């Protein structure tokens, strides 16, 4: 969930919609709001987003379990993806990871068949963890997290489904109370690739094919030469400012 009225998101073109069943309690909005601010945070604030003038659709399928943990059902995720695609989203960023699911895979493929670029977190299970989904689905861009020093996040999954490495270690973003906090995880790398892809597609400086094949201009190779299971194709050099 995203707190659409958060001061850091004031003026943003933001629409949020929940996808939880009746009787379920929506999950806390701290994670979603932090990710949203990285994308469309108010440009004159300390939480300026990458693409503050972009339209952001925030689907919220997560609910809170009796244990206090949050989760999303397959139905909620599928409804979210179908809604985002139907609303005309060109890029969908999924700051979540879980096990393989054929029904979710079908929903992702429906979206990509419409030309949507889907970006997802590589997962925070560690180098020996199994592949995380939806990042490991075909046609989804799996993104891992790196630090300012270009070091891999110590908890990041590794595998041949990792496509790109983006900032995701000690990233400064907003808290629900208006303060700031440094956060780490592959979830927080997703908005950086989502913003880059959104702007590149809008300006026609990037194509879906370039994104899918790692042929992005100014791409910095990291780790072993060429594509590898830690950093994927590497990290695109982010412009100083996106709009």
C-alpha positions as a Markdown table, in Angstrom:
| # | Residue | x | y | z |
|---|---|---|---|---|
| 1 | Unk | 0.0 | 0.0 | 0.0 |
| 2 | Unk | 1.0 | 3.6 | -0.5 |
| 3 | Unk | -0.1 | 6.6 | 1.6 |
| 4 | Unk | -1.1 | 8.8 | -1.3 |
| 5 | Unk | -1.5 | 11.9 | 0.9 |
| 6 | Unk | 2.0 | 11.6 | 2.3 |
| 7 | Unk | 3.8 | 15.1 | 2.1 |
| 8 | Unk | 6.7 | 13.6 | 0.1 |
| 9 | Unk | 4.2 | 12.6 | -2.6 |
| 10 | Unk | 2.3 | 15.9 | -2.7 |
| 11 | Unk | 1.5 | 16.9 | -6.2 |
| 12 | Unk | 2.3 | 13.5 | -7.6 |
| 13 | Unk | 0.1 | 12.0 | -10.3 |
| 14 | Unk | -0.6 | 9.0 | -8.2 |
| 15 | Unk | -3.6 | 6.6 | -8.1 |
| 16 | Unk | -3.7 | 3.7 | -5.6 |
| 17 | Unk | -6.1 | 0.8 | -5.6 |
| 18 | Unk | -6.3 | -2.1 | -3.0 |
| 19 | Unk | -6.6 | -5.7 | -4.1 |
| 20 | Unk | -7.3 | -7.5 | -0.8 |
| 21 | Unk | -10.4 | -9.7 | 0.0 |
| 22 | Unk | -13.2 | -8.6 | 2.3 |
| 23 | Unk | -12.3 | -9.2 | 5.9 |
| 24 | Unk | -8.5 | -8.9 | 5.3 |
| 25 | Unk | -6.5 | -6.0 | 6.7 |
| 26 | Unk | -4.3 | -4.1 | 4.3 |
| 27 | Unk | -0.6 | -4.4 | 5.1 |
| 28 | Unk | 1.3 | -1.5 | 6.5 |
| 29 | Unk | 2.1 | 1.1 | 3.9 |
| 30 | Unk | 5.8 | 1.9 | 4.9 |
| 31 | Unk | 7.4 | -0.3 | 2.2 |
| 32 | Unk | 5.1 | 0.8 | -0.6 |
| 33 | Unk | 5.3 | 4.5 | 0.3 |
| 34 | Unk | 9.1 | 4.3 | 0.4 |
| 35 | Unk | 9.2 | 2.7 | -3.1 |
| 36 | Unk | 6.7 | 5.2 | -4.5 |
| 37 | Unk | 8.8 | 8.1 | -3.2 |
| 38 | Unk | 11.9 | 6.8 | -5.0 |
| 39 | Unk | 9.8 | 7.1 | -8.2 |
| 40 | Unk | 7.6 | 10.2 | -7.8 |
| 41 | Unk | 8.8 | 11.9 | -4.6 |
| 42 | Unk | 8.3 | 15.7 | -4.6 |
| 43 | Unk | 11.2 | 17.2 | -6.5 |
| 44 | Unk | 11.7 | 20.1 | -4.1 |
| 45 | Unk | 12.0 | 17.7 | -1.1 |
| 46 | Unk | 14.8 | 15.6 | 0.3 |
| 47 | Unk | 13.0 | 12.6 | -1.1 |
| 48 | Unk | 12.9 | 13.7 | -4.8 |
| 49 | Unk | 11.9 | 10.9 | -7.0 |
| 50 | Unk | 13.5 | 9.7 | -10.3 |
| 51 | Unk | 10.5 | 10.6 | -12.4 |
| 52 | Unk | 8.4 | 13.0 | -10.4 |
| 53 | Unk | 6.2 | 14.0 | -13.3 |
| 54 | Unk | 5.3 | 10.4 | -14.3 |
| 55 | Unk | 1.9 | 8.9 | -13.7 |
| 56 | Unk | 2.1 | 6.2 | -11.0 |
| 57 | Unk | -0.4 | 3.5 | -10.5 |
| 58 | Unk | 0.0 | 1.7 | -7.2 |
| 59 | Unk | -1.7 | -1.7 | -6.8 |
| 60 | Unk | -1.9 | -2.9 | -3.3 |
| 61 | Unk | -2.5 | -6.7 | -2.9 |
| 62 | Unk | -0.7 | -7.2 | 0.4 |
| 63 | Unk | -2.6 | -7.9 | 3.6 |
| 64 | Unk | -1.6 | -8.6 | 7.2 |
| 65 | Unk | -1.7 | -12.2 | 8.6 |
| 66 | Unk | -2.6 | -13.0 | 12.3 |
| 67 | Unk | 1.1 | -13.5 | 12.9 |
| 68 | Unk | 1.7 | -9.9 | 11.9 |
| 69 | Unk | 3.5 | -10.8 | 8.7 |
| 70 | Unk | 2.3 | -9.5 | 5.4 |
| 71 | Unk | 1.5 | -11.5 | 2.3 |
| 72 | Unk | -0.3 | -11.3 | -1.0 |
| 73 | Unk | -2.5 | -14.0 | -2.5 |
| 74 | Unk | -2.1 | -15.2 | -6.1 |
| 75 | Unk | -5.6 | -13.8 | -6.8 |
| 76 | Unk | -4.6 | -10.4 | -5.5 |
| 77 | Unk | -1.4 | -10.3 | -7.5 |
| 78 | Unk | -3.1 | -11.4 | -10.7 |
| 79 | Unk | -5.9 | -8.8 | -10.3 |
| 80 | Unk | -3.2 | -6.2 | -9.6 |
| 81 | Unk | -1.3 | -7.0 | -12.8 |
| 82 | Unk | -4.4 | -7.2 | -14.9 |
| 83 | Unk | -5.6 | -3.8 | -13.6 |
| 84 | Unk | -2.2 | -2.1 | -14.2 |
| 85 | Unk | -2.1 | -3.4 | -17.8 |
| 86 | Unk | -5.7 | -2.4 | -18.4 |
| 87 | Unk | -4.9 | 1.1 | -17.2 |
| 88 | Unk | -2.2 | 1.5 | -19.8 |
| 89 | Unk | 0.9 | 1.1 | -17.7 |
| 90 | Unk | 4.0 | 0.9 | -19.9 |
| 91 | Unk | 6.3 | -0.4 | -17.1 |
| 92 | Unk | 5.3 | -2.4 | -14.1 |
| 93 | Unk | 7.7 | -2.6 | -11.1 |
| 94 | Unk | 7.2 | -5.4 | -8.7 |
| 95 | Unk | 9.1 | -4.9 | -5.4 |
| 96 | Unk | 8.3 | -8.4 | -4.2 |
| 97 | Unk | 9.6 | -12.0 | -4.5 |
| 98 | Unk | 8.2 | -15.5 | -3.8 |
| 99 | Unk | 8.0 | -19.0 | -5.1 |
| 100 | Unk | 7.1 | -20.1 | -8.7 |
| 101 | Unk | 3.4 | -19.9 | -9.5 |
| 102 | Unk | 2.0 | -20.8 | -12.9 |
| 103 | Unk | -1.1 | -18.7 | -12.5 |
| 104 | Unk | 1.0 | -15.6 | -11.7 |
| 105 | Unk | 3.3 | -16.5 | -14.6 |
| 106 | Unk | 0.3 | -16.4 | -16.9 |
| 107 | Unk | -0.7 | -13.0 | -15.7 |
| 108 | Unk | 2.8 | -11.7 | -16.2 |
| 109 | Unk | 2.9 | -13.1 | -19.7 |
| 110 | Unk | -0.5 | -11.4 | -20.5 |
| 111 | Unk | 1.0 | -8.1 | -19.5 |
| 112 | Unk | 4.2 | -8.5 | -21.5 |
| 113 | Unk | 2.2 | -9.7 | -24.5 |
| 114 | Unk | 0.6 | -6.2 | -24.5 |
| 115 | Unk | 4.0 | -4.6 | -24.6 |
| 116 | Unk | 4.4 | -3.9 | -20.9 |
| 117 | Unk | 7.9 | -4.0 | -19.5 |
| 118 | Unk | 7.9 | -5.9 | -16.2 |
| 119 | Unk | 10.7 | -5.3 | -13.6 |
| 120 | Unk | 10.9 | -7.4 | -10.4 |
| 121 | Unk | 13.2 | -7.8 | -7.4 |
| 122 | Unk | 15.8 | -10.6 | -7.6 |
| 123 | Unk | 15.1 | -11.5 | -4.0 |
| 124 | Unk | 16.9 | -11.2 | -0.6 |
| 125 | Unk | 17.5 | -14.9 | 0.2 |
| 126 | Unk | 21.2 | -14.9 | -0.3 |
| 127 | Unk | 23.5 | -16.3 | -3.0 |
| 128 | Unk | 22.4 | -19.9 | -2.5 |
| 129 | Unk | 18.7 | -19.2 | -2.4 |
| 130 | Unk | 16.4 | -20.7 | -5.2 |
| 131 | Unk | 15.2 | -18.4 | -7.9 |
| 132 | Unk | 12.7 | -15.8 | -6.8 |
| 133 | Unk | 9.6 | -15.1 | -8.8 |
| 134 | Unk | 8.3 | -13.1 | -10.6 |
| 135 | Unk | 11.8 | -12.0 | -11.4 |
| 136 | Unk | 12.8 | -15.5 | -12.7 |
| 137 | Unk | 9.8 | -15.7 | -15.1 |
| 138 | Unk | 10.6 | -15.4 | -18.8 |
| 139 | Unk | 10.5 | -11.8 | -20.1 |
| 140 | Unk | 10.7 | -10.3 | -16.6 |
| 141 | Unk | 13.7 | -8.1 | -15.9 |
| 142 | Unk | 15.2 | -9.3 | -12.6 |
| 143 | Unk | 17.0 | -6.5 | -10.8 |
| 144 | Unk | 19.5 | -6.9 | -7.9 |
| 145 | Unk | 20.8 | -4.3 | -5.5 |
| 146 | Unk | 24.3 | -2.7 | -5.3 |
| 147 | Unk | 25.9 | -0.1 | -3.1 |
| 148 | Unk | 27.4 | 3.2 | -4.1 |
| 149 | Unk | 30.7 | 1.4 | -4.2 |
| 150 | Unk | 29.2 | -1.0 | -6.8 |
| 151 | Unk | 29.3 | -3.9 | -4.3 |
| 152 | Unk | 26.5 | -6.5 | -4.3 |
| 153 | Unk | 23.9 | -6.5 | -1.5 |
| 154 | Unk | 25.0 | -9.3 | 0.8 |
| 155 | Unk | 21.5 | -10.8 | 1.0 |
| 156 | Unk | 20.8 | -10.6 | -2.8 |
| 157 | Unk | 19.8 | -13.8 | -4.7 |
| 158 | Unk | 22.1 | -14.8 | -7.5 |
| 159 | Unk | 21.2 | -16.7 | -10.7 |
| 160 | Unk | 21.0 | -16.5 | -14.5 |
| 161 | Unk | 17.7 | -14.6 | -14.2 |
| 162 | Unk | 19.4 | -11.5 | -12.8 |
| 163 | Unk | 19.4 | -8.9 | -15.6 |
| 164 | Unk | 20.5 | -5.6 | -14.0 |
| 165 | Unk | 22.1 | -4.2 | -10.9 |
| 166 | Unk | 20.7 | -0.9 | -9.5 |
| 167 | Unk | 21.1 | 1.1 | -6.3 |
| 168 | Unk | 19.5 | -0.7 | -3.5 |
| 169 | Unk | 21.9 | -0.6 | -0.5 |
| 170 | Unk | 21.5 | 2.2 | 2.1 |
| 171 | Unk | 19.1 | 4.0 | -0.2 |
| 172 | Unk | 17.6 | 7.2 | 1.4 |
| 173 | Unk | 13.9 | 7.3 | 1.3 |
| 174 | Unk | 10.9 | 8.4 | 3.3 |
| 175 | Unk | 9.3 | 7.0 | 6.4 |
| 176 | Unk | 5.5 | 7.2 | 7.2 |
| 177 | Unk | 6.1 | 9.8 | 9.8 |
| 178 | Unk | 7.8 | 12.1 | 7.3 |
| 179 | Unk | 11.4 | 11.4 | 8.4 |
| 180 | Unk | 13.9 | 9.6 | 6.3 |
| 181 | Unk | 15.6 | 6.3 | 6.6 |
| 182 | Unk | 18.3 | 4.3 | 4.7 |
| 183 | Unk | 16.9 | 1.0 | 3.4 |
| 184 | Unk | 18.5 | -1.9 | 1.7 |
| 185 | Unk | 17.1 | -4.7 | -0.4 |
| 186 | Unk | 16.4 | -5.7 | -4.0 |
| 187 | Unk | 12.9 | -4.2 | -3.6 |
| 188 | Unk | 14.5 | -0.7 | -3.5 |
| 189 | Unk | 16.5 | -1.4 | -6.6 |
| 190 | Unk | 13.3 | -2.0 | -8.6 |
| 191 | Unk | 12.1 | 1.7 | -8.8 |
| 192 | Unk | 15.5 | 2.8 | -10.2 |
| 193 | Unk | 15.2 | 0.4 | -13.1 |
| 194 | Unk | 11.5 | 1.1 | -13.4 |
| 195 | Unk | 12.1 | 4.9 | -13.6 |
| 196 | Unk | 15.0 | 4.5 | -16.1 |
| 197 | Unk | 12.9 | 2.2 | -18.3 |
| 198 | Unk | 9.8 | 4.5 | -18.1 |
| 199 | Unk | 11.7 | 7.6 | -19.1 |
| 200 | Unk | 13.7 | 5.8 | -21.8 |
| 201 | Unk | 10.6 | 4.4 | -23.4 |
| 202 | Unk | 8.8 | 7.7 | -23.2 |
| 203 | Unk | 11.7 | 9.6 | -24.8 |
| 204 | Unk | 12.2 | 6.8 | -27.3 |
| 205 | Unk | 15.9 | 6.6 | -26.2 |
| 206 | Unk | 15.3 | 2.9 | -25.2 |
| 207 | Unk | 13.3 | 0.1 | -26.6 |
| 208 | Unk | 11.9 | -3.1 | -25.0 |
| 209 | Unk | 14.3 | -5.1 | -27.0 |
| 210 | Unk | 17.3 | -3.2 | -25.7 |
| 211 | Unk | 16.1 | -3.7 | -22.1 |
| 212 | Unk | 15.5 | -7.4 | -22.7 |
| 213 | Unk | 18.9 | -8.0 | -24.3 |
| 214 | Unk | 21.1 | -5.8 | -22.1 |
| 215 | Unk | 22.0 | -3.4 | -25.0 |
| 216 | Unk | 21.5 | -0.2 | -23.0 |
| 217 | Unk | 23.8 | 2.7 | -23.8 |
| 218 | Unk | 26.3 | 3.6 | -21.0 |
| 219 | Unk | 25.9 | 0.2 | -19.4 |
| 220 | Unk | 28.7 | -0.5 | -16.9 |
| 221 | Unk | 29.8 | -4.1 | -16.7 |
| 222 | Unk | 30.3 | -5.4 | -13.2 |
| 223 | Unk | 31.9 | -8.6 | -11.9 |
| 224 | Unk | 33.0 | -11.1 | -14.5 |
| 225 | Unk | 33.2 | -9.8 | -18.1 |
| 226 | Unk | 29.8 | -10.0 | -19.8 |
| 227 | Unk | 26.6 | -11.1 | -18.2 |
| 228 | Unk | 27.0 | -13.0 | -14.9 |
| 229 | Unk | 24.8 | -14.4 | -12.2 |
| 230 | Unk | 25.6 | -11.7 | -9.6 |
| 231 | Unk | 25.2 | -8.4 | -11.5 |
| 232 | Unk | 23.5 | -9.6 | -14.7 |
| 233 | Unk | 24.5 | -7.3 | -17.6 |
| 234 | Unk | 25.7 | -4.7 | -15.1 |
| 235 | Unk | 24.4 | -1.3 | -14.1 |
| 236 | Unk | 23.0 | 1.4 | -16.5 |
| 237 | Unk | 24.6 | 4.8 | -15.6 |
| 238 | Unk | 21.7 | 6.8 | -14.3 |
| 239 | Unk | 21.2 | 10.4 | -15.6 |
| 240 | Unk | 21.7 | 13.1 | -13.1 |
| 241 | Unk | 18.0 | 13.9 | -13.2 |
| 242 | Unk | 15.0 | 12.2 | -14.6 |
| 243 | Unk | 11.7 | 13.9 | -15.3 |
